[in-house]
Structures are given as C-alpha cells and as structure tokens.
C-alpha cells in the first residue's frame, strides 16, 4: 500500500481522475503500516476491537503518519478517531462494524447541535484517506427502530439524537476510494466545514425505508469532487447543506462541488438543501443515472433556512421511474404552498435561488414532472431548461419563477403539462 501525496483541488482543474490517483508518493508516510491485529484486534465480530484500532491509529500518528490496516475479518468497534496523515485501509473481506450498544456513542455537540459521536470521525485533521475494498457498517437497525417511534428523532436540533457514520469536522485534503459505507444510524458520510475532498468509486447503502440515511452530505464544505458514487439509501443520495434551520449564523457556504458519473437507486435523489442557511454556489452535477428514487433533481429550502443558492448546473441526467423528476421549491418540507401565499419580509434566512441551468435531462415513468416555485418576496430567477424532456402522470407547476425553456417538453397523462401560477414567467424558445 502506498500513501499518495494529495494536491490541493484548486491545482487539479483539467486533470483526469487517473492522473490524480497516481500522484507522487510520499515515501516517509508509505513506509509505516500499522496492522490493527498487531495491536490486539481479534476481528471475530464479537470482541470489541476499539482500543486496538485506536492504538494503531495513534501509533501511526506518532511516527508521522501511515496506513492503519484492517485485513479480512469483522472488527466490532465503538467510535474511533482518525488523525492527520492517516490512511484507514480496509482489505477485501474486512468490515468495521459499529457496536450495537448505544451507550458506546458519547453525547457530544456536533454541528452546533446535540449529537452523538460518529463511528469514524476526524477533527481539525489534514491528509486523511479511507481506502480499500472493505466495508464500514454502522449497524443501524436498532437506531432506526427508535427513530420510527419518535417524531423528528435525529433531526438537527432535536433532543433525540443518533450518531452519523463517517464525519470529517474542519478537515482538509480528504480521499475516500473504493470502500462501501452502509447502514448508518443517520447521515452516512458528512464533511463539515471541510475542504479539498475526493470521493471515488464508493458505495453507500441502506434499506429503502431507513430514516435519514443520506448517502453523502457535504455541509459548509468546498472544493469537492465526487465520481462513480453508487448510492442506494433511505434518504437523499446526495444532499449539499450549509446551515441548520433557524440558524443564528454565521454560516459558511458549500462551494465548488462536482458530482460526476454516479448511479442512484432508492433514495431522494440529488438535493441542494434543505438546511442551506450558508448558501451554495458553483455546483456541477453531470452524467448521473437515477432509477426508482423518490426525487431526481431537488433544490429545497424555506424562509427559516435559506440563503444564496446560485450558479448550479445539472446536465446529462437520466431518470427512470423517479417519483418527482424536478423540484426547485422554497416551501420545504412541502413542494407547493397550500393556497395563495402572502409576501413576507426578507431576512437573513430568506432563500434566493438563481442562475440554475438544467440541460440534457430525460425522465420517463415519473409520477410528477415536479415544480419550480419561489416565494413572493424571493422568486426563483435565471432558470434555464435546455434539452429537457419529462414524461409523467402529472405535469409541472411553475410559480414565482422566471424560467426559460429551450427544447423543453413535458408530457402528462393527466391534466395540464405545465401549470403557471402567480408570479410565473415561462419563455419557450
């Protein structure tokens, strides 16, 4: 195993992914490998190997960094903490399995709210990698049972908390390559206020009805490249976030994010929001296939959690049997308002959605073509739908939005193909 030197994402524009993955090695780090079995791990799926794994991480850190190796076996563990210059490598057949004992997950303040420590986390660390063909399994079933019994269990700010699975908190230069991450009690992979992140050839899995098991949720994080992500989960496959509902601020935006060549099955599709109080800009989603997701493309917020969301591009997207093909809505958790909406004062948390381009998109077998709806005090502007073709049972609703369609078609088997509400401006070319 060779630890690879990571270059800042800002220097990688124009380089292909294979070029990135063969960057020059740092020999000082590659020379150190800490096999967790050497530190007492038994990998029998019964004995808790927490102390052995953490001892291997700490030993590698003391030597200036290196690879912490999990060979084939099942490593039952309470939370572990990664450190700078560490690669956690899981060989094929290796599973890091979260402890089923809820008491093993300490109560902490996470993301400015009550939480519980993630199975794998790092704080204020640099040069982190999680690699290999193994599995990180959150063992989340018992947590999901609790969540289904209590309303808002795990929602940010709730007193009822659940641990996330992999969290990078204020970290830089992160690589995830090849691993499978699955069955988190809650959100699965979360970079929080982190920078320069590459996620390549990763699978994120959870049962279709597992609550809040988002696949990948960058939160106030920037300079992110995600490619060949396979997500089949119980909530958003990807959700780009930047600030909780009713946040007092300040909140940093999520910026400069590229999502390419991904496949999403169950889940809620590709989302920006809803917790977006810091805003989001410069996001590209391209060459994504969605089959059977609840939503396809979704940009969502409300008056209590919005900010500037702009310069967003979705292109070369194929959807099959997606319930709602396209949603841009400032009424989350609803899609459409109930009846007429009165204008409200503009505040720090008012969402402002603008300059959103959606092109080369095909959706077939949808229940609804979706909606593009803004608030009276903050209409959605600068939406371009180019070469977009949607076939659905029900058509699309547009309200308080300025939309331009170029080769844009909606075919609805019931009702109007496009319904224009108050404040709608649709220009077809």
N, C-alpha and C positions, 0 to 999 in steps of 0.2 A: 504494500500500500504506500502510495506516495502522496504526501500532503502537497497540494498545489498552491502556488502563490496567487492571491486574488488581486486583480487590478480594480481600481475604482470604476464603477459603472460608467461614469462620465467619460472615461477614456476608451470605452469599448464600442462606441457607436460605429456601426459599419462592419464590425467583426462578426463572423458567423459563430454559432454556438460551439462547433467542434474546435474552432480556434481558441475559444475561451477555456475549454476544458483541458487543453494541452499546454497551458501557460507554464512557464519555467518553474520547476520545483524549488522549494526552499529546503536544502539538504539538512539544515540543523533540526528542522521540525520532523522531516521524514525519518530521521534516524531513531526516533523514540516511539515505541509501540508498547502500550500498557494493556496486556490481556487481563480482563477482569477476573478470569479464573485464577490467575496468579495471586490475586488479592483476596481469594476465598469464595468467589461466586460459585454456586453449585449448579445453577441453570436447570433445576429439576421441576420448576413450575410450582413448587410447594414452599421451599425455603425462601425467605425474603433476602434478596441479594443487594439491597440498597447500600449497605455500608461498604461492600466490596466494590461496587460500581463507583461510588463516590470516592473511595480511596484511590482507585485507578485514575480517575479524573484529576484528583489533587496531586497525585504523584507525577502525572504528565505535565501539569501546570508548573510544578516545582522545577522541572527540567527544561522549562522554556516553551513547552507545548509539545504536541504529538498526537498520536492516534490511540484512542481508547477502543479496544477491540472486543466485540461480543461475537464469539463463534457460535455455531449451531446449538440450540437449546432454548429453553424458556426461562427468562430471568424475571421472576416476580419482584416487584420493587415499589416502594413508596417514592415520593418525589426526589429527583436528583437535580443537581445544578451544574451546568456547563460553565467553563471558564475560557478566557481568551486563548487563542491559538490551539484550540482543541478540535479534533475531528472525532465524532462518535460514529464508529463504523460497525454496522450490523451485517455479518455474513449471511448468506442464504441459509435459511433454516433457523435464524436467530430471531427471537421475539422478546422485546422488552414489554412486559405485561404489568399494567397498573394494579397495585394492591386493591383487593375488594374491600378493605377496611377503611371506611370513610374517615375515621379518626387519624389516619396516616397523612391526611391532606390538611396542613395547618391553615387556620384562618389568617388571611393577610389583607392588606389594602393593595388592590391591583387595578390599574387603570383609573385611579382616583375614586374607587368604589370598593365596598366589601367584596372579598373574593376568597378563593382557596388556592393554595399553591398548585401549579401545574405539575404533571408527571415529569416533564422535561422543561427546564427553563434556564435562561441566562439573563443577567442584568449588567449593564454597563460593560459589556464584553466586545471584543473585536476578533475577527478572523475565526469564525465558527463554521463547522461543517457537520452535517448529518448525512451519511452516505451508506451505500451498500444495498443488498437485495433483501434485507430483513424487514421486520415489522415492529412498529411501535403501536401497542394496543392499549387503549385507555380503560378497557374492561367496564364499559359504561352502563350496562344494563340496569344495575341496581340504582344508579343515579337517575336514569330515565323514568323508572317506576315512581320515584319520589317526585320528579318534575311533573309527571302527568297528574299527580294528586293535588298539586298546589299551583294555583294561578300565578303566572309570572315567575315561576321558580327559575332562577338563573338569569333573569333579565337584569341588565345593568342597573344598579341602584336598589335592587330588591334585597331584602334581608335574607332571603332564601338563596344560597349560593351553590354553585357547582364548580369544580376545577376545570380549567381548559387543559389541553393535552400538551402542546408544544408552544412555548411563549418566549419570544425574544424581546426584552424590555430595554429600550435605549441601547441597542447593539448596532454594530457596523460590520460590513463585509461578511455576509452570511451565504452559505451554499447548502441547499438540500438537493440530493441527487440519488435517484434510484429507489428510495425507501417507500414502504407502504405505511401510512398513518391511518389508524382506524379506531372506531368505537369510543370516541372521546365522550366523557360525561357532558361536554358542552362544545364550544368552538374548538376546532381541531388544531390549526396552525395559525398563530397570531403574532406577527411582528408589530410591536407597539413603539412608536417614536423611534423607529429603526431605519437604517439607511444602507443601500447597496446590497440587494438581496437577489439571489438567483435560485429559482426552483425549477428543476429539470427532471422530467421522467419520473414524477412522483404520483402515487395513487393515494387517494383519500376516500375512505369507505365508512359507511354506517348504514343501518337499516333505514328504509324509506320513511318510517314514522318516528325515528328517534329525534327528540326535541332539541332544537338549537344546535345541531351538529354541523354547523357551517364547515366547509372544507378549508378555505384559505381566506383569512380576514386581515389584510393589512390595515392598520389603524394609525393614522397620522404618521405614515411611513412613506418613504420616497426612493426613487431610483431602483425599481423592482422589475425583474424580468422573469416571467413565468411561461414555460413552454412544456408541451406534452404532459400536462396535468390531466389525470383521469380522476374524475370525481363522481361518486355515486353515494349521496348522503341524504340526510333528513331535513336540511335547510339550505341556505344559499350555498351554491357550489363555490362561488367566489363572492365576497362582499367587501367592497372598499369603504372604509369608515374613517372618521376623523374627529368625532366629538359626541358625547352622550346627549341624550335628550335633556333639555333644561340645563345644559352646561353653563356654569358661570364664566367659563373661559379663563385664560386664553386657550385656544385650541390650534394646533398646527395642522396644516392640510396634508392630504396624501397627494403626491405628485410624481409625474414621470414613471408611469407604470405601463408595461406592455404584457399582454396576455396573448399567446400565440399557440396554434396547433393543439388545441385541447379538446377533450371529449367529456361531456357531462350527461349522466343518465338521470336517476332520481335526484331531486333537489329543487331549489328555487331559482336556478339559473345564475346568470352573471348580473350582480347587483352593484350599484353605487348607492350607498346609504344602508339603512335609513339614518343611522347615527352619523351625521355628516356636518356637525357644527363647526368644524375647522375648514370645510370645503374640500374640493378635489379638482385637480387640473392636470391636463396633459396625459390623458389616458387613451391607450390604443388597445382594442380587443379585436383580434383577427384570426380567421381560419379556425373557427370553433364549431363543433357539431354538438347539438343538443337533441336528445331523444327522450321523450316522456317526462321532461321536467315540468314543474308547476308553472314556471315562467321562463322566458327566454332572456330578453334584454330588459333590465329594470333599473330605472333611476328613481329614487324614492326619498322623500323627506316630508316634513310638516313644519308648521310655524314654530314648533318647540325644539327643532333640531337641525336647522338648515344653515347654509352659507353659500358662497360662490362655488358652483359646480360648472365647469366650462372646459372648452377645448377637448371634447370627448369624441372619439371615433370608434364606431363598431363597423367592421367590414368583413365580407366573405364569411357570413354566418349561415349555417343550415340548421333548420329546426324541423323535427318530425314529432307529431303528436304532443306538442307543447301546449299546455292549457292556455296560457296567456302569452301571446307572441312578443308584444312590445308594450312596455308600460313606462311612461315618464309621468310621474304623479307627485304633487306636493300635498297629498292628503293622506299619507301613510298613517295607520295601517290600512285604510280604505284605498281603493283605486279612484273611485269617483265620489264627489261630495253628495250628500243627501239633500237634494233640492238646491235652491239658489244660495249663493254664498256672498255674504257681505264683506266688503273690503275691511282690512284691519290695519292698524299702524305697523309700519316697517320697523323691525327691531334687529338686534344683533343676530338673532336666530332665524330671521326670515330667509327661506331658501331662494336662491337666484340661479336658475338653470338656463344656460345659454351656450350657443355655439356647439351644437351636438350634431354630428354627421353620422348617418346610418346608411351604409351602401352595400350593394351586392348581398342582399339578405333574402332568403327563401324560407317560408314557413308553410307547412302543409299539415292538415289534420288538427288544427288548433280549435279549442272551444271558443276563444275570443281573440280577435285581432289585437285588442288592447286599447290603450288610451294615452293621449298626450294632453295633460291637464295641469294648468298652473293656478296660482292664487290670483284673485283680482288685483291685489297690491304688488304682485310679483309674477307677471306672466312668464311663461317659458318662451324664449326667443331664439332665433337663429337655428332652428331645427331643419336639417336637410335630409330628406329621404330619397336616395338615389338608387335606382335599380332594386327596389324593394317590392316583393310580391308575397302577399299573405292570403292564404285560404283558410277560412274559419267558419264555425257555425254562426258566430255573431261578429258584427263589424267593429270598426274603430270609432272612438269618441274623441273629439278634439274640443278643448275649451280653454280660454285664456292662454292661447299659444299661437305663435307665428311659425307656420310650417310651410316649407317649400318641398314639393314633390316632383322628382324628375324620373320618369318611368316608374311610377309608384302606383301599385294596384292592390285593392282589397276585394276579395270575393267572399261574400257572406251567403250562407244558405238560408238564413233567416234575417229579416229586417234589412235596414239600410246598410250599405257597405261602409259609409262614413257618415257619422252624425256630428254636425257642427253645433256646439253650444255657445253660450255667451262668451264673448271675447275671442272667438276662434277666427283665425285668418289662415286660409289654406290656398296656396298658389300652386297650380299644377302646370308643369311645362312639358 
